[in-house]
Amino acid sequence: MRKEYDRYGLEKFRSLVGVLQVLGAIGLLVGLHTSWIGQFSAAGLALMMLCGVGVRIKIKDTVIQTIPAFAYMVLNAYLAFAGY
């Protein structure tokens, strides 16, 4: 993973991204009980994945390399807008 962040030019943000992903996952689990928290977490994760897709495009990754970030973005956006 460190090599990937170096390749993206985002080595300074590696820890921040990891913490935000863990908080988003916890928020999705808490959202099973309190839906607005799940929606907020899903929206945050969708935004993070949108940035991930942007980074992949910026560094000229292939479509195959970009698909996972795009798929997670769509999934989280669906969860955020569907009311969890």
C-alpha positions, 0 to 999 in steps of 0.5 A: 500500500505504501508504494501505491500512495507514493505512486499517487503522490499522496504519501502524506495523506496515507494515515488520514485516508486510513483513519477516514476509511475506518471511521466510515466503516464504523459509521456504516455499522452504526447506521444499521441502528441509526440510519442517518449515521449510515447515510452520512458515512456512506456519503463520506465514503462515496466522496472519498471514492470520487476523489480516488477515481479522480486520482486514478484518472490524473495518474492515467491508470487504466480503466481496469485499475479505476473500476474498483474505486468507481464501483465503491463510489456508486455503491456508497452513493446508492446507500447514501441516497436510498436511505440506508 
